[in-house]
């Protein structure tokens, strides 16, 4: 089943802003981003040395659930004002 298109970035900004306003720790926390960076660095190292690179798991205390879901319609293309369309 195809998903309906939606705006992914706006809900992230709304959620993050809401966490700041209400003094809550956002999900994912900083260690989620750290885990991503560790994996990306291991990929580069693996490509450079030609073999697998072992990495340690980053513990996760909680996971997102349906209560954090925010839906927004996709952003519509704005009308051009005195400008040629890109080509």
PyMOL Python script that loads the backbone (N, CA, C, O; Angstrom):
from pymol import cmd

cmd.read_pdbstr("""\
ATOM      1  N   UNK A   1       0.841  -1.180   0.000  1.00  0.00           N
ATOM      2  CA  UNK A   1       0.000   0.000   0.000  1.00  0.00           C
ATOM      3  C   UNK A   1       0.889   1.247   0.000  1.00  0.00           C
ATOM      4  O   UNK A   1       1.791   1.372   0.828  1.00  0.00           O
ATOM      5  N   UNK A   2       0.634   2.147  -0.914  1.00  0.00           N
ATOM      6  CA  UNK A   2       1.430   3.366  -1.025  1.00  0.00           C
ATOM      7  C   UNK A   2       1.072   4.340   0.090  1.00  0.00           C
ATOM      8  O   UNK A   2      -0.089   4.473   0.476  1.00  0.00           O
ATOM      9  N   UNK A   3       2.095   5.014   0.593  1.00  0.00           N
ATOM     10  CA  UNK A   3       1.873   6.029   1.618  1.00  0.00           C
ATOM     11  C   UNK A   3       1.478   7.339   0.971  1.00  0.00           C
ATOM     12  O   UNK A   3       1.915   7.648  -0.137  1.00  0.00           O
ATOM     13  N   UNK A   4       0.649   8.111   1.661  1.00  0.00           N
ATOM     14  CA  UNK A   4       0.341   9.449   1.181  1.00  0.00           C
ATOM     15  C   UNK A   4       1.547  10.335   1.446  1.00  0.00           C
ATOM     16  O   UNK A   4       2.174  10.221   2.499  1.00  0.00           O
ATOM     17  N   UNK A   5       1.884  11.221   0.503  1.00  0.00           N
ATOM     18  CA  UNK A   5       3.013  12.107   0.754  1.00  0.00           C
ATOM     19  C   UNK A   5       2.706  13.041   1.917  1.00  0.00           C
ATOM     20  O   UNK A   5       1.554  13.409   2.148  1.00  0.00           O
ATOM     21  N   UNK A   6       3.725  13.407   2.624  1.00  0.00           N
ATOM     22  CA  UNK A   6       3.550  14.318   3.751  1.00  0.00           C
ATOM     23  C   UNK A   6       4.808  15.128   3.972  1.00  0.00           C
ATOM     24  O   UNK A   6       5.861  14.827   3.410  1.00  0.00           O
ATOM     25  N   UNK A   7       4.697  16.143   4.781  1.00  0.00           N
ATOM     26  CA  UNK A   7       5.829  16.980   5.135  1.00  0.00           C
ATOM     27  C   UNK A   7       6.505  16.348   6.345  1.00  0.00           C
ATOM     28  O   UNK A   7       5.914  16.296   7.424  1.00  0.00           O
ATOM     29  N   UNK A   8       7.721  15.872   6.182  1.00  0.00           N
ATOM     30  CA  UNK A   8       8.437  15.213   7.275  1.00  0.00           C
ATOM     31  C   UNK A   8       9.162  16.227   8.151  1.00  0.00           C
ATOM     32  O   UNK A   8       9.268  16.023   9.360  1.00  0.00           O
ATOM     33  N   UNK A   9       9.659  17.308   7.573  1.00  0.00           N
ATOM     34  CA  UNK A   9      10.487  18.244   8.318  1.00  0.00           C
ATOM     35  C   UNK A   9       9.670  19.116   9.274  1.00  0.00           C
ATOM     36  O   UNK A   9      10.100  19.347  10.404  1.00  0.00           O
ATOM     37  N   UNK A  10       8.517  19.597   8.852  1.00  0.00           N
ATOM     38  CA  UNK A  10       7.697  20.468   9.705  1.00  0.00           C
ATOM     39  C   UNK A  10       7.315  19.782  11.018  1.00  0.00           C
ATOM     40  O   UNK A  10       7.466  20.396  12.074  1.00  0.00           O
ATOM     41  N   UNK A  11       6.829  18.542  11.002  1.00  0.00           N
ATOM     42  CA  UNK A  11       6.512  17.897  12.273  1.00  0.00           C
ATOM     43  C   UNK A  11       7.733  17.733  13.185  1.00  0.00           C
ATOM     44  O   UNK A  11       7.605  17.810  14.407  1.00  0.00           O
ATOM     45  N   UNK A  12       8.920  17.507  12.598  1.00  0.00           N
ATOM     46  CA  UNK A  12      10.126  17.398  13.415  1.00  0.00           C
ATOM     47  C   UNK A  12      10.420  18.718  14.113  1.00  0.00           C
ATOM     48  O   UNK A  12      10.765  18.732  15.295  1.00  0.00           O
ATOM     49  N   UNK A  13      10.286  19.837  13.386  1.00  0.00           N
ATOM     50  CA  UNK A  13      10.511  21.149  13.988  1.00  0.00           C
ATOM     51  C   UNK A  13       9.480  21.447  15.071  1.00  0.00           C
ATOM     52  O   UNK A  13       9.824  21.968  16.132  1.00  0.00           O
ATOM     53  N   UNK A  14       8.222  21.119  14.808  1.00  0.00           N
ATOM     54  CA  UNK A  14       7.161  21.348  15.789  1.00  0.00           C
ATOM     55  C   UNK A  14       7.428  20.529  17.047  1.00  0.00           C
ATOM     56  O   UNK A  14       7.323  21.044  18.160  1.00  0.00           O
ATOM     57  N   UNK A  15       7.770  19.271  16.873  1.00  0.00           N
ATOM     58  CA  UNK A  15       8.038  18.398  18.012  1.00  0.00           C
ATOM     59  C   UNK A  15       9.234  18.905  18.818  1.00  0.00           C
ATOM     60  O   UNK A  15       9.166  18.978  20.045  1.00  0.00           O
ATOM     61  N   UNK A  16      10.330  19.255  18.138  1.00  0.00           N
ATOM     62  CA  UNK A  16      11.528  19.735  18.827  1.00  0.00           C
ATOM     63  C   UNK A  16      11.237  21.033  19.572  1.00  0.00           C
ATOM     64  O   UNK A  16      11.659  21.199  20.716  1.00  0.00           O
ATOM     65  N   UNK A  17      10.519  21.951  18.933  1.00  0.00           N
ATOM     66  CA  UNK A  17      10.144  23.214  19.587  1.00  0.00           C
ATOM     67  C   UNK A  17       9.294  22.958  20.817  1.00  0.00           C
ATOM     68  O   UNK A  17       9.490  23.590  21.855  1.00  0.00           O
ATOM     69  N   UNK A  18       8.348  22.029  20.704  1.00  0.00           N
ATOM     70  CA  UNK A  18       7.486  21.691  21.834  1.00  0.00           C
ATOM     71  C   UNK A  18       8.310  21.126  23.001  1.00  0.00           C
ATOM     72  O   UNK A  18       8.027  21.427  24.161  1.00  0.00           O
ATOM     73  N   UNK A  19       9.315  20.320  22.701  1.00  0.00           N
ATOM     74  CA  UNK A  19      10.190  19.784  23.750  1.00  0.00           C
ATOM     75  C   UNK A  19      10.940  20.902  24.461  1.00  0.00           C
ATOM     76  O   UNK A  19      11.090  20.872  25.682  1.00  0.00           O
ATOM     77  N   UNK A  20      11.414  21.889  23.701  1.00  0.00           N
ATOM     78  CA  UNK A  20      12.121  23.021  24.303  1.00  0.00           C
ATOM     79  C   UNK A  20      11.166  23.826  25.184  1.00  0.00           C
ATOM     80  O   UNK A  20      11.497  24.152  26.324  1.00  0.00           O
ATOM     81  N   UNK A  21       9.993  24.143  24.662  1.00  0.00           N
ATOM     82  CA  UNK A  21       9.018  24.946  25.412  1.00  0.00           C
ATOM     83  C   UNK A  21       8.609  24.259  26.704  1.00  0.00           C
ATOM     84  O   UNK A  21       8.450  24.920  27.730  1.00  0.00           O
ATOM     85  N   UNK A  22       8.437  22.939  26.670  1.00  0.00           N
ATOM     86  CA  UNK A  22       7.960  22.196  27.846  1.00  0.00           C
ATOM     87  C   UNK A  22       9.082  21.496  28.611  1.00  0.00           C
ATOM     88  O   UNK A  22       8.823  20.626  29.443  1.00  0.00           O
ATOM     89  N   UNK A  23      10.332  21.878  28.327  1.00  0.00           N
ATOM     90  CA  UNK A  23      11.510  21.359  29.033  1.00  0.00           C
ATOM     91  C   UNK A  23      11.537  19.834  29.088  1.00  0.00           C
ATOM     92  O   UNK A  23      11.703  19.236  30.151  1.00  0.00           O
ATOM     93  N   UNK A  24      11.367  19.213  27.896  1.00  0.00           N
ATOM     94  CA  UNK A  24      11.416  17.748  27.789  1.00  0.00           C
ATOM     95  C   UNK A  24      12.593  17.348  26.912  1.00  0.00           C
ATOM     96  O   UNK A  24      13.017  18.103  26.036  1.00  0.00           O
ATOM     97  N   UNK A  25      13.114  16.155  27.156  1.00  0.00           N
ATOM     98  CA  UNK A  25      14.189  15.620  26.322  1.00  0.00           C
ATOM     99  C   UNK A  25      13.563  15.076  25.041  1.00  0.00           C
ATOM    100  O   UNK A  25      12.658  14.244  25.105  1.00  0.00           O
ATOM    101  N   UNK A  26      14.029  15.534  23.878  1.00  0.00           N
ATOM    102  CA  UNK A  26      13.435  15.057  22.620  1.00  0.00           C
ATOM    103  C   UNK A  26      13.812  13.613  22.319  1.00  0.00           C
ATOM    104  O   UNK A  26      14.835  13.112  22.786  1.00  0.00           O
ATOM    105  N   UNK A  27      12.984  12.967  21.548  1.00  0.00           N
ATOM    106  CA  UNK A  27      13.268  11.629  21.029  1.00  0.00           C
ATOM    107  C   UNK A  27      13.500  11.795  19.538  1.00  0.00           C
ATOM    108  O   UNK A  27      12.607  12.346  18.895  1.00  0.00           O
ATOM    109  N   UNK A  28      14.543  11.402  18.945  1.00  0.00           N
ATOM    110  CA  UNK A  28      15.630  10.664  19.561  1.00  0.00           C
ATOM    111  C   UNK A  28      16.577  11.595  20.312  1.00  0.00           C
ATOM    112  O   UNK A  28      16.771  12.742  19.910  1.00  0.00           O
ATOM    113  N   UNK A  29      17.168  11.101  21.405  1.00  0.00           N
ATOM    114  CA  UNK A  29      18.133  11.913  22.135  1.00  0.00           C
ATOM    115  C   UNK A  29      19.458  11.988  21.375  1.00  0.00           C
ATOM    116  O   UNK A  29      19.602  11.385  20.311  1.00  0.00           O
ATOM    117  N   UNK A  30      20.399  12.708  21.907  1.00  0.00           N
ATOM    118  CA  UNK A  30      21.685  12.898  21.229  1.00  0.00           C
ATOM    119  C   UNK A  30      22.427  11.607  20.958  1.00  0.00           C
ATOM    120  O   UNK A  30      23.163  11.514  19.976  1.00  0.00           O
ATOM    121  N   UNK A  31      22.246  10.593  21.820  1.00  0.00           N
ATOM    122  CA  UNK A  31      22.998   9.359  21.585  1.00  0.00           C
ATOM    123  C   UNK A  31      22.519   8.621  20.339  1.00  0.00           C
ATOM    124  O   UNK A  31      23.253   7.795  19.797  1.00  0.00           O
ATOM    125  N   UNK A  32      21.311   8.899  19.880  1.00  0.00           N
ATOM    126  CA  UNK A  32      20.832   8.319  18.617  1.00  0.00           C
ATOM    127  C   UNK A  32      21.641   8.877  17.447  1.00  0.00           C
ATOM    128  O   UNK A  32      22.040   8.133  16.551  1.00  0.00           O
ATOM    129  N   UNK A  33      21.882  10.188  17.459  1.00  0.00           N
ATOM    130  CA  UNK A  33      22.721  10.802  16.438  1.00  0.00           C
ATOM    131  C   UNK A  33      24.152  10.306  16.531  1.00  0.00           C
ATOM    132  O   UNK A  33      24.803  10.086  15.509  1.00  0.00           O
ATOM    133  N   UNK A  34      24.654  10.125  17.770  1.00  0.00           N
ATOM    134  CA  UNK A  34      25.993   9.590  17.958  1.00  0.00           C
ATOM    135  C   UNK A  34      26.109   8.196  17.344  1.00  0.00           C
ATOM    136  O   UNK A  34      27.113   7.879  16.705  1.00  0.00           O
ATOM    137  N   UNK A  35      25.088   7.368  17.536  1.00  0.00           N
ATOM    138  CA  UNK A  35      25.092   6.023  16.950  1.00  0.00           C
ATOM    139  C   UNK A  35      25.174   6.103  15.432  1.00  0.00           C
ATOM    140  O   UNK A  35      25.900   5.328  14.810  1.00  0.00           O
ATOM    141  N   UNK A  36      24.441   7.027  14.832  1.00  0.00           N
ATOM    142  CA  UNK A  36      24.493   7.202  13.372  1.00  0.00           C
ATOM    143  C   UNK A  36      25.897   7.567  12.913  1.00  0.00           C
ATOM    144  O   UNK A  36      26.395   7.020  11.928  1.00  0.00           O
ATOM    145  N   UNK A  37      26.539   8.497  13.630  1.00  0.00           N
ATOM    146  CA  UNK A  37      27.890   8.934  13.257  1.00  0.00           C
ATOM    147  C   UNK A  37      28.883   7.777  13.394  1.00  0.00           C
ATOM    148  O   UNK A  37      29.765   7.619  12.550  1.00  0.00           O
ATOM    149  N   UNK A  38      28.748   6.974  14.443  1.00  0.00           N
ATOM    150  CA  UNK A  38      29.628   5.822  14.641  1.00  0.00           C
ATOM    151  C   UNK A  38      29.496   4.851  13.466  1.00  0.00           C
ATOM    152  O   UNK A  38      30.499   4.352  12.954  1.00  0.00           O
ATOM    153  N   UNK A  39      28.266   4.585  13.043  1.00  0.00           N
ATOM    154  CA  UNK A  39      28.039   3.668  11.915  1.00  0.00           C
ATOM    155  C   UNK A  39      28.633   4.238  10.627  1.00  0.00           C
ATOM    156  O   UNK A  39      29.297   3.520   9.880  1.00  0.00           O
ATOM    157  N   UNK A  40      28.399   5.512  10.368  1.00  0.00           N
ATOM    158  CA  UNK A  40      28.923   6.138   9.145  1.00  0.00           C
ATOM    159  C   UNK A  40      30.451   6.103   9.130  1.00  0.00           C
ATOM    160  O   UNK A  40      31.056   5.799   8.103  1.00  0.00           O
ATOM    161  N   UNK A  41      31.078   6.418  10.281  1.00  0.00           N
ATOM    162  CA  UNK A  41      32.542   6.362  10.350  1.00  0.00           C
ATOM    163  C   UNK A  41      33.054   4.942  10.126  1.00  0.00           C
ATOM    164  O   UNK A  41      34.085   4.755   9.479  1.00  0.00           O
ATOM    165  N   UNK A  42      32.349   3.941  10.651  1.00  0.00           N
ATOM    166  CA  UNK A  42      32.750   2.547  10.455  1.00  0.00           C
ATOM    167  C   UNK A  42      32.627   2.146   8.983  1.00  0.00           C
ATOM    168  O   UNK A  42      33.447   1.376   8.483  1.00  0.00           O
ATOM    169  N   UNK A  43      31.626   2.651   8.298  1.00  0.00           N
ATOM    170  CA  UNK A  43      31.469   2.372   6.864  1.00  0.00           C
ATOM    171  C   UNK A  43      32.665   2.918   6.088  1.00  0.00           C
ATOM    172  O   UNK A  43      33.239   2.227   5.246  1.00  0.00           O
ATOM    173  N   UNK A  44      33.034   4.167   6.382  1.00  0.00           N
ATOM    174  CA  UNK A  44      34.201   4.753   5.709  1.00  0.00           C
ATOM    175  C   UNK A  44      35.475   3.965   6.017  1.00  0.00           C
ATOM    176  O   UNK A  44      36.266   3.682   5.118  1.00  0.00           O
ATOM    177  N   UNK A  45      35.669   3.612   7.293  1.00  0.00           N
ATOM    178  CA  UNK A  45      36.869   2.856   7.667  1.00  0.00           C
ATOM    179  C   UNK A  45      36.886   1.492   6.979  1.00  0.00           C
ATOM    180  O   UNK A  45      37.928   1.054   6.492  1.00  0.00           O
ATOM    181  N   UNK A  46      35.741   0.827   6.939  1.00  0.00           N
ATOM    182  CA  UNK A  46      35.639  -0.478   6.296  1.00  0.00           C
ATOM    183  C   UNK A  46      35.991  -0.388   4.811  1.00  0.00           C
ATOM    184  O   UNK A  46      36.707  -1.238   4.282  1.00  0.00           O
ATOM    185  N   UNK A  47      35.481   0.645   4.151  1.00  0.00           N
ATOM    186  CA  UNK A  47      35.784   0.829   2.730  1.00  0.00           C
ATOM    187  C   UNK A  47      37.273   1.084   2.523  1.00  0.00           C
ATOM    188  O   UNK A  47      37.852   0.639   1.532  1.00  0.00           O
ATOM    189  N   UNK A  48      37.886   1.795   3.453  1.00  0.00           N
ATOM    190  CA  UNK A  48      39.305   2.127   3.319  1.00  0.00           C
ATOM    191  C   UNK A  48      40.205   0.913   3.556  1.00  0.00           C
ATOM    192  O   UNK A  48      41.195   0.725   2.849  1.00  0.00           O
ATOM    193  N   UNK A  49      39.858   0.083   4.555  1.00  0.00           N
ATOM    194  CA  UNK A  49      40.737  -1.041   4.889  1.00  0.00           C
ATOM    195  C   UNK A  49      40.311  -2.347   4.223  1.00  0.00           C
ATOM    196  O   UNK A  49      41.056  -3.326   4.251  1.00  0.00           O
ATOM    197  N   UNK A  50      39.122  -2.369   3.625  1.00  0.00           N
ATOM    198  CA  UNK A  50      38.678  -3.539   2.868  1.00  0.00           C
ATOM    199  C   UNK A  50      38.167  -4.697   3.706  1.00  0.00           C
ATOM    200  O   UNK A  50      38.143  -5.835   3.237  1.00  0.00           O
ATOM    201  N   UNK A  51      37.761  -4.428   4.930  1.00  0.00           N
ATOM    202  CA  UNK A  51      37.150  -5.485   5.744  1.00  0.00           C
ATOM    203  C   UNK A  51      36.157  -4.874   6.722  1.00  0.00           C
ATOM    204  O   UNK A  51      36.119  -3.659   6.919  1.00  0.00           O
ATOM    205  N   UNK A  52      35.358  -5.739   7.328  1.00  0.00           N
ATOM    206  CA  UNK A  52      34.338  -5.286   8.274  1.00  0.00           C
ATOM    207  C   UNK A  52      34.983  -4.627   9.497  1.00  0.00           C
ATOM    208  O   UNK A  52      36.079  -5.004   9.915  1.00  0.00           O
ATOM    209  N   UNK A  53      34.298  -3.658  10.051  1.00  0.00           N
ATOM    210  CA  UNK A  53      34.752  -2.965  11.259  1.00  0.00           C
ATOM    211  C   UNK A  53      33.707  -3.200  12.343  1.00  0.00           C
ATOM    212  O   UNK A  53      32.522  -2.929  12.148  1.00  0.00           O
ATOM    213  N   UNK A  54      34.159  -3.704  13.481  1.00  0.00           N
ATOM    214  CA  UNK A  54      33.237  -3.971  14.597  1.00  0.00           C
ATOM    215  C   UNK A  54      32.975  -2.674  15.364  1.00  0.00           C
ATOM    216  O   UNK A  54      33.895  -1.901  15.636  1.00  0.00           O
ATOM    217  N   UNK A  55      31.716  -2.453  15.703  1.00  0.00           N
ATOM    218  CA  UNK A  55      31.346  -1.277  16.502  1.00  0.00           C
ATOM    219  C   UNK A  55      30.532  -1.732  17.707  1.00  0.00           C
ATOM    220  O   UNK A  55      29.887  -2.780  17.682  1.00  0.00           O
ATOM    221  N   UNK A  56      30.577  -0.929  18.754  1.00  0.00           N
ATOM    222  CA  UNK A  56      29.804  -1.196  19.963  1.00  0.00           C
ATOM    223  C   UNK A  56      28.392  -0.639  19.800  1.00  0.00           C
ATOM    224  O   UNK A  56      28.193   0.408  19.185  1.00  0.00           O
ATOM    225  N   UNK A  57      27.437  -1.341  20.347  1.00  0.00           N
ATOM    226  CA  UNK A  57      26.054  -0.866  20.310  1.00  0.00           C
ATOM    227  C   UNK A  57      25.896   0.324  21.259  1.00  0.00           C
ATOM    228  O   UNK A  57      26.485   0.351  22.339  1.00  0.00           O
ATOM    229  N   UNK A  58      25.102   1.295  20.845  1.00  0.00           N
ATOM    230  CA  UNK A  58      24.776   2.436  21.697  1.00  0.00           C
ATOM    231  C   UNK A  58      23.439   2.120  22.364  1.00  0.00           C
ATOM    232  O   UNK A  58      22.434   1.931  21.679  1.00  0.00           O
ATOM    233  N   UNK A  59      23.420   2.061  23.706  1.00  0.00           N
ATOM    234  CA  UNK A  59      22.158   1.694  24.376  1.00  0.00           C
ATOM    235  C   UNK A  59      21.053   2.722  24.121  1.00  0.00           C
ATOM    236  O   UNK A  59      21.303   3.926  24.066  1.00  0.00           O
ATOM    237  N   UNK A  60      19.841   2.221  23.969  1.00  0.00           N
ATOM    238  CA  UNK A  60      18.674   3.073  23.751  1.00  0.00           C
ATOM    239  C   UNK A  60      17.720   2.889  24.924  1.00  0.00           C
ATOM    240  O   UNK A  60      17.318   1.770  25.241  1.00  0.00           O
ATOM    241  N   UNK A  61      17.366   3.987  25.558  1.00  0.00           N
ATOM    242  CA  UNK A  61      16.494   3.920  26.733  1.00  0.00           C
ATOM    243  C   UNK A  61      15.022   3.859  26.361  1.00  0.00           C
ATOM    244  O   UNK A  61      14.228   3.221  27.052  1.00  0.00           O
ATOM    245  N   UNK A  62      14.657   4.523  25.268  1.00  0.00           N
ATOM    246  CA  UNK A  62      13.258   4.523  24.853  1.00  0.00           C
ATOM    247  C   UNK A  62      13.176   4.639  23.343  1.00  0.00           C
ATOM    248  O   UNK A  62      14.141   5.026  22.684  1.00  0.00           O
ATOM    249  N   UNK A  63      12.044   4.307  22.816  1.00  0.00           N
ATOM    250  CA  UNK A  63      11.825   4.340  21.379  1.00  0.00           C
ATOM    251  C   UNK A  63      10.618   5.226  21.085  1.00  0.00           C
ATOM    252  O   UNK A  63       9.736   5.371  21.931  1.00  0.00           O
ATOM    253  N   UNK A  64      10.571   5.816  19.894  1.00  0.00           N
ATOM    254  CA  UNK A  64       9.369   6.579  19.514  1.00  0.00           C
ATOM    255  C   UNK A  64       8.164   5.653  19.411  1.00  0.00           C
ATOM    256  O   UNK A  64       8.302   4.469  19.104  1.00  0.00           O
ATOM    257  N   UNK A  65       6.999   6.197  19.668  1.00  0.00           N
ATOM    258  CA  UNK A  65       5.776   5.422  19.515  1.00  0.00           C
ATOM    259  C   UNK A  65       4.722   6.297  18.838  1.00  0.00           C
ATOM    260  O   UNK A  65       5.003   7.429  18.446  1.00  0.00           O
ATOM    261  N   UNK A  66       3.530   5.773  18.706  1.00  0.00           N
ATOM    262  CA  UNK A  66       2.466   6.485  17.990  1.00  0.00           C
ATOM    263  C   UNK A  66       2.099   7.819  18.645  1.00  0.00           C
ATOM    264  O   UNK A  66       1.547   8.690  17.973  1.00  0.00           O
ATOM    265  N   UNK A  67       2.390   8.005  19.938  1.00  0.00           N
ATOM    266  CA  UNK A  67       2.027   9.266  20.602  1.00  0.00           C
ATOM    267  C   UNK A  67       2.872  10.433  20.103  1.00  0.00           C
ATOM    268  O   UNK A  67       2.482  11.587  20.279  1.00  0.00           O
ATOM    269  N   UNK A  68       4.024  10.160  19.483  1.00  0.00           N
ATOM    270  CA  UNK A  68       4.875  11.242  18.983  1.00  0.00           C
ATOM    271  C   UNK A  68       4.630  11.537  17.505  1.00  0.00           C
ATOM    272  O   UNK A  68       5.291  12.402  16.931  1.00  0.00           O
ATOM    273  N   UNK A  69       3.700  10.838  16.894  1.00  0.00           N
ATOM    274  CA  UNK A  69       3.432  10.999  15.467  1.00  0.00           C
ATOM    275  C   UNK A  69       2.666  12.302  15.210  1.00  0.00           C
ATOM    276  O   UNK A  69       1.649  12.575  15.847  1.00  0.00           O
ATOM    277  N   UNK A  70       3.173  13.093  14.267  1.00  0.00           N
ATOM    278  CA  UNK A  70       2.524  14.344  13.856  1.00  0.00           C
ATOM    279  C   UNK A  70       2.414  14.296  12.337  1.00  0.00           C
ATOM    280  O   UNK A  70       3.421  14.097  11.657  1.00  0.00           O
ATOM    281  N   UNK A  71       1.226  14.472  11.797  1.00  0.00           N
ATOM    282  CA  UNK A  71       1.025  14.443  10.344  1.00  0.00           C
ATOM    283  C   UNK A  71       0.777  15.858   9.826  1.00  0.00           C
ATOM    284  O   UNK A  71       0.006  16.621  10.407  1.00  0.00           O
ATOM    285  N   UNK A  72       1.439  16.188   8.734  1.00  0.00           N
ATOM    286  CA  UNK A  72       1.223  17.452   8.034  1.00  0.00           C
ATOM    287  C   UNK A  72       1.159  17.149   6.544  1.00  0.00           C
ATOM    288  O   UNK A  72       1.863  16.257   6.070  1.00  0.00           O
ATOM    289  N   UNK A  73       0.338  17.865   5.802  1.00  0.00           N
ATOM    290  CA  UNK A  73       0.283  17.624   4.358  1.00  0.00           C
ATOM    291  C   UNK A  73       1.592  18.057   3.709  1.00  0.00           C
ATOM    292  O   UNK A  73       2.336  18.850   4.286  1.00  0.00           O
ATOM    293  N   UNK A  74       1.879  17.543   2.512  1.00  0.00           N
ATOM    294  CA  UNK A  74       3.109  17.957   1.835  1.00  0.00           C
ATOM    295  C   UNK A  74       3.088  19.445   1.523  1.00  0.00           C
ATOM    296  O   UNK A  74       2.025  20.047   1.372  1.00  0.00           O
ATOM    297  N   UNK A  75       4.266  20.021   1.430  1.00  0.00           N
ATOM    298  CA  UNK A  75       4.390  21.433   1.090  1.00  0.00           C
ATOM    299  C   UNK A  75       4.053  21.592  -0.386  1.00  0.00           C
ATOM    300  O   UNK A  75       4.545  20.838  -1.226  1.00  0.00           O
ATOM    301  N   UNK A  76       3.217  22.572  -0.701  1.00  0.00           N
ATOM    302  CA  UNK A  76       2.842  22.821  -2.092  1.00  0.00           C
ATOM    303  C   UNK A  76       3.866  23.745  -2.736  1.00  0.00           C
ATOM    304  O   UNK A  76       4.446  24.608  -2.077  1.00  0.00           O
ATOM    305  N   UNK A  77       4.077  23.549  -4.034  1.00  0.00           N
ATOM    306  CA  UNK A  77       4.985  24.413  -4.767  1.00  0.00           C
ATOM    307  C   UNK A  77       4.414  25.826  -4.789  1.00  0.00           C
ATOM    308  O   UNK A  77       3.242  26.009  -5.117  1.00  0.00           O
ATOM    309  N   UNK A  78       5.223  26.830  -4.446  1.00  0.00           N
ATOM    310  CA  UNK A  78       4.706  28.204  -4.495  1.00  0.00           C
ATOM    311  C   UNK A  78       4.598  28.693  -5.930  1.00  0.00           C
ATOM    312  O   UNK A  78       5.300  28.214  -6.821  1.00  0.00           O
ATOM    313  N   UNK A  79       3.712  29.650  -6.136  1.00  0.00           N
ATOM    314  CA  UNK A  79       3.607  30.271  -7.446  1.00  0.00           C
ATOM    315  C   UNK A  79       4.860  31.117  -7.674  1.00  0.00           C
ATOM    316  O   UNK A  79       5.328  31.798  -6.761  1.00  0.00           O
ATOM    317  N   UNK A  80       5.400  31.074  -8.894  1.00  0.00           N
ATOM    318  CA  UNK A  80       6.570  31.882  -9.218  1.00  0.00           C
ATOM    319  C   UNK A  80       6.147  33.325  -9.399  1.00  0.00           C
ATOM    320  O   UNK A  80       5.105  33.609  -9.990  1.00  0.00           O
ATOM    321  N   UNK A  81       6.956  34.231  -8.891  1.00  0.00           N
ATOM    322  CA  UNK A  81       6.669  35.650  -9.000  1.00  0.00           C
ATOM    323  C   UNK A  81       7.800  36.303  -9.795  1.00  0.00           C
ATOM    324  O   UNK A  81       8.928  36.403  -9.313  1.00  0.00           O
ATOM    325  N   UNK A  82       7.496  36.736 -10.991  1.00  0.00           N
ATOM    326  CA  UNK A  82       8.476  37.423 -11.862  1.00  0.00           C
ATOM    327  C   UNK A  82       9.776  36.640 -11.953  1.00  0.00           C
ATOM    328  O   UNK A  82      10.860  37.220 -11.897  1.00  0.00           O
ATOM    329  N   UNK A  83       9.670  35.356 -12.091  1.00  0.00           N
ATOM    330  CA  UNK A  83      10.874  34.524 -12.217  1.00  0.00           C
ATOM    331  C   UNK A  83      10.607  33.403 -13.191  1.00  0.00           C
ATOM    332  O   UNK A  83       9.488  32.900 -13.293  1.00  0.00           O
ATOM    333  N   UNK A  84      11.635  33.023 -13.897  1.00  0.00           N
ATOM    334  CA  UNK A  84      11.512  31.895 -14.814  1.00  0.00           C
ATOM    335  C   UNK A  84      11.615  30.604 -14.026  1.00  0.00           C
ATOM    336  O   UNK A  84      12.289  30.535 -12.998  1.00  0.00           O
ATOM    337  N   UNK A  85      10.943  29.592 -14.522  1.00  0.00           N
ATOM    338  CA  UNK A  85      11.019  28.271 -13.873  1.00  0.00           C
ATOM    339  C   UNK A  85      12.436  27.736 -13.986  1.00  0.00           C
ATOM    340  O   UNK A  85      13.106  27.990 -14.987  1.00  0.00           O
ATOM    341  N   UNK A  86      12.910  27.000 -12.986  1.00  0.00           N
ATOM    342  CA  UNK A  86      14.266  26.441 -13.079  1.00  0.00           C
ATOM    343  C   UNK A  86      14.345  25.408 -14.194  1.00  0.00           C
ATOM    344  O   UNK A  86      13.355  24.749 -14.511  1.00  0.00           O
ATOM    345  N   UNK A  87      15.497  25.273 -14.771  1.00  0.00           N
ATOM    346  CA  UNK A  87      15.680  24.311 -15.862  1.00  0.00           C
ATOM    347  C   UNK A  87      17.012  23.599 -15.751  1.00  0.00           C
ATOM    348  O   UNK A  87      17.331  22.754 -16.587  1.00  0.00           O
TER     349      UNK A  87
END
""", "prot")
cmd.dss("prot")
cmd.show_as("cartoon", "prot")
cmd.util.cbc("prot")
cmd.orient("prot")
